[in-house]
Amino acid sequence: MKFLVTGGAGFIGKWLLEKLPIDAEVVVIDSLDEQAHCTSRDFSPELKARATCIRADVQFVEDYKEVIEGTDVVIHLASQTGTGQSMYEISRYVQQNANGTAKLLELISRLEHKPRRVILSSSRAVYGDGAYTDGQQVYYSRGRRIEDLQQGIWEVLDDQGQPLKSLPMHEDHLTKPTSVYGLTKLWQEQLMQNYCTSQNINLVTLRFQNVYGPKQELGNPYTGIIGIFTNAIAQDNPLELFEDGLVTRDFVFVGDVAEAVVKCALHEAPLSSIINIGTGQATTLIDVVETIAEIVGKPAQYSISGRFRVGDVRHAIADMSRYEMLLGSWSPTSLKDGLSQYLQWYLGQKPLSQESLQASFEEMERTGLLLSKRG
């Protein structure tokens, strides 16, 4: 088999390439974007030994037709990530995620032999705030109002101002992104769906929840809160939790994500579906911090600031029933086991700069996207 992996030198890509069949031919296209590759601006020796590596922005792949010809499965990971940053670097996210996907599809359209399957890495961000219930019917939130957040009203409310209960995100739920990043991921999905349907290509769209684990770039302050929290606790730095610390996320270990991608890539029967990839377990930010502190062996010292990011959702958890129906049982790595593996790797890395993290917060403050509760 021959695989094309865009963004293959990134966080998930590094794990994915280790799990693809050893006898498979692999082509990696990656721009080695400075923000996502702070510590190294070149392909690693291990990656070069495993794959044909092309340093190129996915928007400018038209010259690589001969290298990509004969591809059986395309795995499209290349993307700008970062919910908060997407709200003020709008054109960069639109260009990289939407236009980059369009350019990739144009290249595929010129191949003599089309791939049999395309796998798209999408995001739970396409659901926005997701679905809620009052115990009797399902509601789709219009998004939390800034006026409510400034009063410290964090939960999603019904029209009478009563808190609603969040539901696990199901693939059939409405898509209502609350961030530019979420919008661009939805556009990727729609572009891919339109093209692959017209060409009779299997399209598998994987909506990842919060992916964490070893090999995630520590120098990038936009890559995830697990790195930020671990760094603060291990280095005895100040740690701030937004809102009331009870925001929930579904943290899924990167090794499990890579295995799910490979399982979809190697699936013999036709497989055209949208599939969530998470654990199905919701974890509060406070629980994450306390678990990390327990593993590090230090007290969990943090402040709950009441600050909030415009565009953030309150709760996110995956419904994994479709995955199990299509691909079999799902036994994800527990958060404690995953964080233990992450810490072992983290201790061998250069810590995240507090100045870099603070600069990202100040940037969001300047653009009006990081606000504080009043009073």
N, C-alpha and C positions, 0 to 999 in steps of 0.2 A: 504494500500500500504506500501511497504518497500523500503526505499531509502538508498543507500550507498553514502556518500559524502566524497571524499578525499579532504584534505585541508579544512575541514569544520570548523576548528577553526580560519581560516584566515579572512581577510578583507571582501571579498564577502560572504564567508561561514557564518559568523555571521548574516548577513542580510538575507541570504537565509533560514536559519533554522527558523527564525521568521515568514517566509511567507509560509513554507510548511504546508500542512493540519495538524491540531492539533492532529488528530487521526492516523496520519501516524507513522509507526515505522521508526526510523532513526538511522543509524550507521555512526559514524564519525571516519575517520582515519586521523591523523595529527601528524607529527613529532615534532611539536612545535619548529621549527627551530629557533635558537637563534637570527638570524638577523631579521626574520619576527615577532618574539614574544619577543621583547626586554624588555617589562615591566612586562611580566608574563610568566613563563615557565610551567604553568599548565592550564588545562581546567577550564573555569569559572564555578561557581556554576550553572548559568543559562543553560550553555551548557550541563553539567552533568545531569541536571534535564530533559532536552529535548531529549537527545540522548545517545545511548551506545557509549562511547568514548574510542578509542584505540589509545594510543600513539605509533606510529610506522612510520618509513620511508616507503613510498610507494614502495621502492625497496625491502622491506623485509616483504611483506604481506602474504607470503605463509602459515603461521601458523594460519590464521584467516578464513579459509574456513567455519567452522561451524557457525561463527557469521554472515558471509555474505550470507550464503545459504538462498534462498528464496527472494533475492532482486529483485524488479520489475524494478527500475530505478537506474542506476549508474550515479552520477554527479561528473566528474573528474575535480576538481579545483586545486589539488596539483601541484605546479610548482615553480621553481625558476624564479623570475622576476627581471628585471633590464637590459636594453639594454646595457648601458655602461659597467657595471660590467661583463656582459657575454663575453665581448671581451678579457678579460684576465683571468677570472676564467672559462676557457672553459670546462675543464673536469667535473667540478661540475655541470654546466648547462646540459651537455650532459648526465651525469649519472642520475641526478634527473628528467629531463624532458623526455628524450628518453627512457633510461633504466627503469625508474620508471613506465612509461606507459606500456612498454613491460611486466614488472613483474605483473602489474595489470591485463593485458589481459591473462597472463598465469593462474592467479588465477581464473578469470572468466571462462576460458576453463575447469577448473576442477569442476565447480559447476554442481550439478545434474539438476538444473533448471536455465537456462540462463535468464538474465534480458531481458525484452522486448525492453528496450531503454537505450542507453548510451548518455549522454550529455557531450561534451568536451568543456572546456573553452580554446579557442584559442585566437589569438591576431591579431590586424591589422598589427603587425610587419611582418607577412608572406607576405604582399604585397610589402614590401620594399618601394621604392620611389613611387610606384604606377604608374598609367597611366596619360599621359599628352596629350595635343593637341595643334596644331598650328592654330586651327580653321577649319582645313580641314580633317586631319587624326589623328589617335591615335598613340602615341609613348609610349614605355616602356623604362624608363631610365635605363642606365647601371650603375647608381649610380653617385653621385656627386664626381668629382675628387678633391683630396686633394690640388693639385696645384691651382685649381680655388678657393677653399675655402680660401686658404692662401692669395689670392688676393682680398678677399671680394666679390667674385662672388657667391652669395648664391642660386640663383634660378637654376632650372634644365634647361639646354640649349639643343637646337637641334644641328645637325651636323655642322651647319653654325654659331654656337655661339649665336643664338637668344633665348631669354627666352620663355619657353612654359607655358601654363596654365594647372594647375593640375585639374584632374577630380575626382569626388567622387569615393571612392573605391567600386567597385562592385564585388560580389562573383565570377563572371565569369572572372575577370581580372587575368592576369598571376601572379603567386606568385614568387617573386624574393627578398628574405630577404637580408637585408644589415647588419645584426648582427647575432651573434651566437645564441642569444635568439630567434630571428625570425626563424632561421634554426631549432632549437629544437622544436618550436611550429609547424612548418610545418611537421617535422618528427612525432610528436604526431598525427597530422591529418592523415597522411598516414598510420601509424600503425593501428590506430583506423578504418580507412576506409577499409583497407585490411581485418582485423579480422571480423568486424561487417558484412561486405558483405558476407563473407564465412559462417557466422553463422545465417544469416537472422535476425540480430538485427538492430532495428532502430538506426541510429547514427545521432545526431544533433550536428553539430559543430558550436559553437558561437564565432565569431571573435569580441572580445571586442575592442573598442577604448579606450581612456584614462579615466579609471574609477577613480572617486574621491568621497569623502564623509566622514561622521563621522565613527569612529572605524578603520580608516586606521592608522597603526602603525607610530607614530611620531618619534620614536627613530631610525627608519631605513632610512638613507639618500638616499636609492635607490627606495623608494616607490612612488615617484611622486612629481611633481613640485608644485601642489596645496599646499601641506603641507609646502614645503620649502618657497614658496612665502608668505603664510599666516604668518608663523613664523617670517620671516624677517620684515614684515610690522608691525605686532603686537608688536614685541620686539624692534623695531627701530634699527634693524641690517642692515648691508650693503646687498644690493640685486643686484645680477649680472644677466643680461640677455645675453644669448649666441647669437652669430651671430649678426643680426641687430635688434633683438627683434620682427621680423615679421614672425618667424616660426609659423605655424598654427597647431592646434590640435583640435580634436573633443572630448570635455569633457562631459562624460556621468555620471549622478548621480548613485551612487551605489544602491540606492533603486529601481531605474528603471531597472538596470541590474538584480537584484535579482528577480524582478517580471517577467522579460522576461524568466529567467531560469525556474521559477516555471510554467509559461505558457507552455513552451515546455515540461516540465516533465509531466504535467497533460493532455496534448493534447490527445484526445481519438483516433483520426484517425492516421494511420501510418504517420510518419513524419521523413523523412531521407533527410537532407539538410544541406548546409552551410549557415549560416545566420549572417549578420553583426548586431552588437549592438552598436549603437552610437546615436547621436542626429541629424546628418545630417547638423550640423552647425559648420563652421570653425571659430576658435577664435585665434587671435594672442596672443603671450605672453604679449605684452604691454597691450592689452585689458584685459587680466586676471588680471594683476597687478593693473590696474586702477580700475577694478571692486572690487577687494578685498579691496583696499584702501578706496573706497567709503563706503563699508560696515563696515570696521573697524573704519572709521571716522578719518583717518590720510592721509596726503599727500602721493602720490605715488612717492617715492624717489628710484631711481634705476640707475644703470649704464649699458650702452650697451658696452660690453667689446670687441666684435669681436672675442672672443674665440669660438671654436666649438668642438663638440665631433664627432670623427670618427664613422661612422655607423648611425648617426642620419639622419632622413629623413626631408625634408623641409616642406612638407604639408601632412596632413592626415585628411580626412573627410569621413564618411560612407555614402554610398548609402543605404537607408533604404527601398527601394521599395520591396525587396523580403520579408522582415519581414511583411510588411503590406499586401502583397499578400497572405502569408501563415497563418498569425496569427491575422490579423485585424489592426485597426488603432493604431498609435504610437504617443503618446503625452508626450514626455520626459520633465522632470523638467528643467526649464530655468536655465542658469548658475547663474544668480543672486540669485534665490531662493535656488539653491543647495549650493551655497557658504555661504548664510546666515545660513542655517542649519549646515553647516560645522563649521562656526565660533562659533556658540552657543556651539557646542561640544568641539571645540578646547580650548575655554577659561577655561574648566574644566580639561585640561590635562597638563602634564609636557611638557614644550616647547622642541623642537628639539635642541640638543646641536650644537652650531656653530662649536665647535672643531670636532665633528663627521662629519659634512657636509664638512668642510675644508679638513679633512683627506681623504674623498672620492674623492675630486677634486685632491688632491696631488697624490693619488694612480693612477688616470687616467693620470695625467701628467707624472708620472714615467714610465708608460707603453706605452706612446706615443699616447694615445687616446684622450687627451684634448690638443688641439693645438691653436695657436693664429694666427690671420691675420697678415701678414707681412706689415711693413710700417705704 
